[in-house]
Amino acid sequence: MTIEYSTVTEDQLVLRQRVLMILFKEFGNGKYSNQSIYECADEWIEKGHKISSGVVKYYDAYYNK
């Protein structure tokens, strides 16, 4: 999944950056793919989340395979 940037607000971009920082801090140790981290962040934004709380559990549930 990729975000269509023409429809993304500045708040969503800020949240995506925050989510990416959280995910890379938690999972960016080389054991997990960077692609899955970016896909998770994009999906998090697409689903309409307004805060980053819960994204680590979301990644664990849907991307940590």
VENHU-V103232 format. One record per backbone hydrogen bond with DSSP energy under -1.0 kcal/mol. CO is the residue of the C=O (numbers start at 0). NH is the residue of the N-H. E is the energy in kcal/mol with one decimal. If there is no record, write none. Layout:
BEGIN
co:CO nh:NH e:E
co:CO nh:NH e:E
END
This chain:
BEGIN
co:2 nh:4 e:-1.0
co:3 nh:6 e:-1.9
co:8 nh:12 e:-1.9
co:9 nh:13 e:-2.3
co:10 nh:14 e:-2.4
co:11 nh:15 e:-2.7
co:12 nh:16 e:-2.2
co:13 nh:17 e:-2.2
co:14 nh:18 e:-2.9
co:15 nh:19 e:-2.8
co:16 nh:20 e:-2.2
co:17 nh:21 e:-2.2
co:18 nh:22 e:-2.8
co:19 nh:23 e:-2.8
co:20 nh:24 e:-1.9
co:21 nh:25 e:-2.1
co:22 nh:26 e:-3.6
co:23 nh:27 e:-1.6
co:32 nh:36 e:-1.4
co:33 nh:37 e:-2.5
co:34 nh:38 e:-2.7
co:35 nh:39 e:-2.2
co:36 nh:40 e:-2.3
co:37 nh:41 e:-2.6
co:38 nh:42 e:-2.5
co:39 nh:43 e:-2.6
co:40 nh:44 e:-1.9
co:41 nh:45 e:-2.6
co:42 nh:46 e:-2.2
co:43 nh:48 e:-1.6
co:44 nh:47 e:-1.8
co:51 nh:54 e:-2.1
co:53 nh:57 e:-2.1
co:54 nh:58 e:-2.6
co:55 nh:59 e:-2.5
co:56 nh:60 e:-2.3
co:57 nh:61 e:-2.4
co:58 nh:62 e:-2.8
co:58 nh:63 e:-1.7
co:62 nh:64 e:-1.7
END
